[in-house]
C-alpha cells in the first residue's frame, strides 16, 4: 500500500494536496499537524467546527479504563503529548489537569475498582486508593454519602474542545489551510487504480492527493461514498453546561460518581467557570447517556444536585445532544483503507484523549509515507476476513 502510494502520488518535494473531512477534535488536530508539516490542506466541515461529536464529549483525558495494554499505552502516550501541543497552539486551549476522583458503593464495585487500581499499578499508571474521609477532604464541596472504595488518578485531566478546535483551525489557517464550513461531502471522483482524485462537495469539487476522514459517527456513510465499509456504530450522548460558577473543585479536575450505583454522574469545570456534567444509568455513561427529553434532563439534574448541592442555585444554559462513534471492536480505526490507497481513516470513541497523538501520527504517516508500528493494532484492514 505505501509503495503504491509513493509511486502514484509523487515525491516529498511536491506539496501534497490533502482534504481533511470533518473539523471536530480529530480532524482539527490532523489538519494543523499536516499544515505544519507543509501540506496544502483543505478542511471541510458539514456544519461549524467542533459542533458535532466533539460538542457532546465529556473530554476526559485518561487511560484509566483502556484495555488491553497496547490501547492503554496509546492513550497514555497521547496524554503526555497534550502539553506540548497546547504550547505550540499558543497555550490557550482550555487544558486542565488535576486528576479524576471516582468511587464504588457496592462490595462488587469495590473489588472491581481495587482490581483495576492494582492492574494500573502493574502498568505504571498512578492511581491511589483513598478512605472516604480523605476523599471528602480532597473535595469539600462534593457530597459523598457512602463509598466502599475510592480512587484518585492524579495524572488525568480534560480539555475545552471548542477552544482547542478553534486554536487548531486558526493555526492551520496561518499555515495556508483553506476551511469550508457548511459544506457537505456528496461523493468522490476516482482514478483508474481506485485512488481518490477529488472530493465532491455541495459547493464544488476539490482535487486531492489524499483524503482524511474524521467525521465521527458519520464515518460509515461518508466512507461508503468511496466504496469503503467501516464498521462503526453510534450511541446517543447528552452533556449539560451550566452558567459560569465560582471554582467548584479544590484539587481534582473531574469527578465520576459510582458506576455501580443506579445512575452515574460525571463533572468537570471549564476555565471560564462553566460546569459540565452528564448522567448515565446502569453501565458506562458513554453507552447509556441520559438527556433525550425533559424528564431525563430533570432526572440527571436532580441526581447531580445530590453530589454538588451548589447546583441548586445554578442554571443550565445549554444541553448538547449528539451521536458518539464506537468502532465495532471498541478500538480506534486509524490508517489507510486497504481498498482505497489514499483514503486515511480516523475514528474512535477515545477521540479527545487520542487527538494529540492521532494528529501527529497521521501527519507522519501521510507526509513521510510510512507506517508507525504502534498503530498496527488499529488498522482498518483488521475487519476484513
Secondary structure, 3 states (H helix, E strand, C coil): CHHHHHHHCCCCCCCCEEEEECCCHHHHHHHHHHHHCCCEEEEECCCCCCCCHHHHCCCEECCCCCCCHHHHHHHHHHHHHHHHHHHHCCCCCCEEECCEEEEECCHHHHHHHHHHHHHHHHCCCCCEEECHHHHHHHCCCCCCCCCCEEEEECCCEEECHHHHHHHHHHHHHHCCCEEECCCCEEEEEECCCCCEEEEEECCEEEECCEEEECCHHHHHHHHHCCCCCCCEEEEEEEEEEEEECCCCCCCCCEEECCCCCCEEEEEEECCCCEEEEEEEECCCCCCCECCCCHHHHHHHHHHHHHHCHHHHHCCEEEEEEEEEEEECCCCCEEEECCCCCCEEEEECCCHHHHHHHHHHHHHHHHHHCCCCHHHHHHCHHHHCC
